Amino acid sequence: MLRQWRFFFVLLSLSVFEVIAAPNSVPDSSKATVEATAVAPTIRLTSLDWAPYTGANLPEGGEITRLLRQVFTGLGYQLQVDFLPWNQAVSQVNSGVNGHLAYYPEYPLQDPKLMLSGAIGYSELGLVELVNKPLLLTRFSALANYRFGVVQDYLNMSELDRLIAAKTLQPIVNRSDKDNVLQVARGELDAAVIDRRVLQYLLQHDPQVKASAAGRVQFSQSLREHKSLHLVFRANAHNRKLIQKFNQQLQRQKTQFLPTNTPSQTP
C-alpha cells in the first residue's frame, strides 16, 4: 500500500510540473511572427506638399503616398515619408546623409547619378490663365510676349524648360503654385505653369485661392503636356535591385490604387 501511495505521489508531482511549465512553452511560430513584425525594415522617403498627390496634411499623405505604402508593405517594408520643401526633399536623397532612399513625385529626367521607378502617377501639366483673357497659343516661344510664372526648382513642360535654359524665355520665378495662381488672378501674371489637378485642388480647398481666384482663372487649353510621375533613387547596385522588386509589386497594386488621371492624347 505504501508503494502505491509513493507511485501516486510521483505521478501527481509530474502532472503539477507539466501544468506549471506549460505557460512558458510559447510555440516557436508565434514567437517568429511577433519578432518578424517588430523588426520589419523601414524605407525612408522624402516628398513635398503637392495636393492632391502628396502632402503631410492629406489623408494617408495623399493618393501617391497611399499607393507607395501599399507597394512597400507588399515587399515587407514599413514606410516613413518626410514632407519638406521640394529643393530639400531632393537634396536629402542626393546627399544620402540622413538615410532617405528616394524622393517623389518627379517627372522623367536624365541624370546618370539617378534612377527612376516605374510610373507611380500621371500629371497633366499646363498653364493657369484668366478666364476672360485665354492665351490660345500653339507655340511655347510665343510666351515671350507674356508675363508667365514658374515655381522655383520645379520641372516644367519639356519644350518650355529647353527655351528657358537657352534664355529664349525668361519666366518670373515664384515659391509656390499658390503664389502663381494668386498673381494670375490679380492680373500680375498672364499665365503660370501648373498641374491641372493641383489647380483644381487649390480652387476647391485653399480659402485664399478660393476667395480670390475661383471663377477668375482656368486651366488653359494651350501648351499642355502629359507626364508620368516617379520615385527617384541614387544610382547604385542595391537600389537597382530594389527598383526591380518595387516595379514588380507596383504592377500588382497600381490597377487598384493608381490615380485615375492617366495620360491621353493632347488636342
LUMMIDREN-116618 format. One line per field, with one value per residue (C-alpha): residue in three letters; x, y, z; chain. Coordinates in nm, 2 decimals. Layout:
code: [ala;...]
xx: [X;...]
yy: [Y;...]
zz: [Z;...]
unit: [A;...]
This chain:
code: [met;leu;arg;gln;trp;arg;phe;phe;phe;val;leu;leu;ser;leu;ser;val;phe;glu;val;ile;ala;ala;pro;asn;ser;val;pro;asp;ser;ser;lys;ala;thr;val;glu;ala;thr;ala;val;ala;pro;thr;ile;arg;leu;thr;ser;leu;asp;trp;ala;pro;tyr;thr;gly;ala;asn;leu;pro;glu;gly;gly;glu;ile;thr;arg;leu;leu;arg;gln;val;phe;thr;gly;leu;gly;tyr;gln;leu;gln;val;asp;phe;leu;pro;trp;asn;gln;ala;val;ser;gln;val;asn;ser;gly;val;asn;gly;his;leu;ala;tyr;tyr;pro;glu;tyr;pro;leu;gln;asp;pro;lys;leu;met;leu;ser;gly;ala;ile;gly;tyr;ser;glu;leu;gly;leu;val;glu;leu;val;asn;lys;pro;leu;leu;leu;thr;arg;phe;ser;ala;leu;ala;asn;tyr;arg;phe;gly;val;val;gln;asp;tyr;leu;asn;met;ser;glu;leu;asp;arg;leu;ile;ala;ala;lys;thr;leu;gln;pro;ile;val;asn;arg;ser;asp;lys;asp;asn;val;leu;gln;val;ala;arg;gly;glu;leu;asp;ala;ala;val;ile;asp;arg;arg;val;leu;gln;tyr;leu;leu;gln;his;asp;pro;gln;val;lys;ala;ser;ala;ala;gly;arg;val;gln;phe;ser;gln;ser;leu;arg;glu;his;lys;ser;leu;his;leu;val;phe;arg;ala;asn;ala;his;asn;arg;lys;leu;ile;gln;lys;phe;asn;gln;gln;leu;gln;arg;gln;lys;thr;gln;phe;leu;pro;thr;asn;thr;pro;ser;gln;thr;pro]
xx: [0.00;0.29;0.44;0.11;0.09;0.45;0.38;0.06;0.27;0.53;0.26;0.09;0.42;0.50;0.15;0.18;0.53;0.38;0.10;0.34;0.58;0.30;0.25;0.62;0.60;0.51;0.50;0.80;0.58;0.41;0.75;0.86;0.56;0.60;0.97;0.91;0.66;0.88;1.19;1.02;1.27;1.17;1.20;1.25;1.14;1.11;0.83;0.66;0.31;0.16;-0.21;-0.38;-0.08;0.12;0.10;0.16;-0.20;-0.37;-0.55;-0.28;-0.03;-0.20;-0.30;0.05;0.18;-0.11;0.00;0.36;0.27;0.07;0.36;0.63;0.41;0.37;0.76;0.78;0.88;0.73;0.72;0.82;0.78;0.93;0.75;0.99;1.02;1.10;1.46;1.53;1.34;1.57;1.89;1.83;1.82;2.11;2.33;2.24;2.33;2.00;1.91;1.64;1.63;1.43;1.21;0.89;0.69;0.93;0.88;1.11;1.46;1.80;2.08;2.34;2.36;1.98;1.74;1.36;1.09;0.80;0.52;0.35;0.11;0.04;0.03;-0.13;0.09;-0.02;-0.09;-0.33;-0.48;-0.75;-1.10;-1.16;-0.81;-0.74;-0.40;-0.49;-0.12;0.02;0.40;0.59;0.81;0.50;0.52;0.80;0.52;0.36;0.44;0.44;0.54;0.71;0.78;1.14;1.31;1.01;1.04;0.80;0.69;0.99;1.00;0.94;1.23;1.45;1.37;1.42;1.76;1.85;1.74;1.49;1.22;1.26;0.98;0.90;1.00;0.78;0.79;0.47;0.18;-0.04;0.16;0.14;-0.24;-0.30;-0.08;-0.26;-0.59;-0.47;-0.35;0.02;0.09;-0.07;-0.02;0.18;0.28;0.07;-0.06;-0.44;-0.54;-0.32;-0.51;-0.84;-0.74;-0.63;-0.95;-1.17;-0.98;-0.74;-0.95;-0.74;-0.73;-1.09;-1.19;-0.95;-0.93;-1.24;-1.43;-1.15;-0.89;-0.89;-0.66;-0.56;-0.63;-0.29;0.05;-0.04;0.18;0.11;0.39;0.44;0.55;0.82;1.03;1.39;1.68;2.05;2.21;2.38;2.35;2.14;1.88;1.87;1.76;1.51;1.36;1.32;1.12;0.93;0.82;0.70;0.50;0.38;0.22;0.02;-0.10;-0.14;-0.47;-0.65;-0.46;-0.32;-0.49;-0.74;-0.56;-0.39;-0.23;-0.44;-0.37;-0.34;-0.55]
yy: [0.00;0.24;0.17;0.25;0.59;0.66;0.58;0.81;1.09;1.07;1.08;1.38;1.56;1.51;1.64;1.95;2.02;1.99;2.24;2.49;2.46;2.49;2.87;2.93;2.70;2.95;2.80;2.89;3.00;3.27;3.40;3.42;3.62;3.87;3.91;3.95;4.23;4.40;4.42;4.50;4.73;5.09;5.27;5.65;5.87;6.25;6.44;6.78;6.93;6.90;6.82;6.61;6.39;6.42;6.62;6.60;6.71;6.49;6.17;5.89;6.15;6.19;5.94;5.87;5.82;5.57;5.38;5.37;5.25;4.96;4.87;4.87;4.69;4.42;4.40;4.36;4.72;5.00;5.34;5.67;5.99;6.33;6.62;6.90;7.20;7.05;7.15;7.00;6.68;6.63;6.73;6.50;6.20;6.32;6.37;6.05;6.19;6.12;5.78;5.88;5.63;5.82;6.12;6.17;6.26;6.36;6.40;6.20;6.33;6.23;6.21;5.93;5.96;5.89;5.60;5.62;5.38;5.28;5.53;5.60;5.85;6.09;6.47;6.69;7.00;7.33;7.69;7.87;8.18;8.44;8.32;8.65;8.65;8.30;8.26;8.04;7.97;7.70;7.75;7.79;8.05;8.28;8.31;8.56;8.81;8.74;8.76;8.39;8.23;7.90;7.75;7.75;7.42;7.25;7.09;7.23;7.12;6.98;7.24;7.52;7.41;7.39;7.75;7.87;7.70;7.87;8.20;8.24;8.28;8.44;8.35;8.50;8.25;8.21;8.00;7.80;7.72;7.91;8.23;8.19;8.13;8.44;8.66;8.54;8.62;8.97;9.03;9.04;8.74;8.64;8.28;8.03;7.67;7.43;7.08;7.06;6.87;7.09;7.39;7.22;7.14;7.49;7.64;7.40;7.37;7.67;7.95;8.24;8.10;8.01;8.37;8.54;8.32;8.10;8.19;8.42;8.17;7.84;7.57;7.68;7.47;7.58;7.42;7.12;6.81;6.48;6.35;6.04;6.07;5.86;5.77;5.88;5.68;5.73;5.50;5.20;4.82;4.79;5.05;4.89;4.56;4.73;4.92;4.59;4.44;4.77;4.78;4.42;4.49;4.81;4.63;4.42;4.73;5.01;4.89;4.94;5.24;5.44;5.79;5.80;6.09;5.87;6.02;6.08;6.25;6.63;6.80]
zz: [0.00;0.08;-0.26;-0.43;-0.24;-0.34;-0.71;-0.70;-0.54;-0.82;-1.09;-0.92;-0.89;-1.26;-1.36;-1.15;-1.30;-1.65;-1.57;-1.42;-1.71;-1.98;-1.98;-2.06;-2.37;-2.64;-2.99;-3.20;-3.48;-3.26;-3.15;-3.51;-3.61;-3.33;-3.40;-3.77;-3.71;-3.47;-3.69;-4.03;-4.20;-4.27;-4.60;-4.57;-4.85;-4.90;-5.07;-5.07;-5.01;-5.36;-5.31;-5.41;-5.49;-5.17;-4.85;-4.48;-4.40;-4.66;-4.57;-4.58;-4.71;-5.04;-5.31;-5.44;-5.08;-5.02;-5.33;-5.22;-4.88;-5.03;-5.26;-4.99;-4.74;-5.01;-5.02;-4.64;-4.55;-4.34;-4.50;-4.35;-4.55;-4.45;-4.62;-4.70;-4.93;-5.28;-5.30;-4.96;-5.05;-5.35;-5.17;-4.88;-5.11;-5.33;-5.03;-4.86;-4.52;-4.34;-4.47;-4.72;-5.00;-5.27;-5.33;-5.52;-5.73;-6.01;-6.38;-6.61;-6.61;-6.75;-6.49;-6.48;-6.10;-6.06;-6.13;-6.17;-6.07;-6.29;-6.31;-5.97;-6.11;-6.40;-6.43;-6.69;-6.69;-6.85;-6.77;-6.55;-6.72;-6.67;-6.79;-6.97;-7.13;-7.27;-7.43;-7.73;-7.80;-8.02;-7.97;-7.64;-7.80;-7.81;-7.43;-7.49;-7.53;-7.20;-6.83;-6.71;-6.39;-6.28;-5.94;-5.82;-5.87;-6.05;-6.39;-6.65;-6.99;-7.17;-7.46;-7.22;-7.00;-7.31;-7.41;-7.05;-7.04;-7.37;-7.22;-7.51;-7.24;-6.91;-6.66;-6.33;-6.06;-5.75;-5.44;-5.49;-5.72;-5.49;-5.54;-5.91;-5.92;-5.70;-5.92;-6.23;-6.06;-5.97;-6.32;-6.22;-6.45;-6.77;-6.71;-6.49;-6.52;-6.31;-6.29;-6.37;-6.06;-5.83;-5.97;-5.91;-5.55;-5.47;-5.61;-5.41;-5.08;-5.03;-4.87;-5.01;-5.36;-5.35;-5.25;-5.49;-5.79;-5.82;-6.14;-6.25;-6.36;-6.55;-6.69;-7.03;-7.34;-7.47;-7.45;-7.23;-7.17;-7.00;-6.79;-6.57;-6.21;-6.04;-5.74;-5.78;-5.63;-5.63;-5.89;-5.73;-5.74;-5.42;-5.54;-5.89;-5.73;-5.51;-5.81;-5.99;-5.69;-5.65;-6.01;-6.00;-5.68;-5.83;-6.13;-5.88;-5.69;-5.94;-6.10;-5.77;-5.63;-5.92;-5.96;-6.25;-6.43;-6.69;-7.00;-7.31;-7.64;-7.62;-7.88]
unit: [A;A;A;A;A;A;A;A;A;A;A;A;A;A;A;A;A;A;A;A;A;A;A;A;A;A;A;A;A;A;A;A;A;A;A;A;A;A;A;A;A;A;A;A;A;A;A;A;A;A;A;A;A;A;A;A;A;A;A;A;A;A;A;A;A;A;A;A;A;A;A;A;A;A;A;A;A;A;A;A;A;A;A;A;A;A;A;A;A;A;A;A;A;A;A;A;A;A;A;A;A;A;A;A;A;A;A;A;A;A;A;A;A;A;A;A;A;A;A;A;A;A;A;A;A;A;A;A;A;A;A;A;A;A;A;A;A;A;A;A;A;A;A;A;A;A;A;A;A;A;A;A;A;A;A;A;A;A;A;A;A;A;A;A;A;A;A;A;A;A;A;A;A;A;A;A;A;A;A;A;A;A;A;A;A;A;A;A;A;A;A;A;A;A;A;A;A;A;A;A;A;A;A;A;A;A;A;A;A;A;A;A;A;A;A;A;A;A;A;A;A;A;A;A;A;A;A;A;A;A;A;A;A;A;A;A;A;A;A;A;A;A;A;A;A;A;A;A;A;A;A;A;A;A;A;A;A;A;A;A;A;A;A;A;A;A;A]
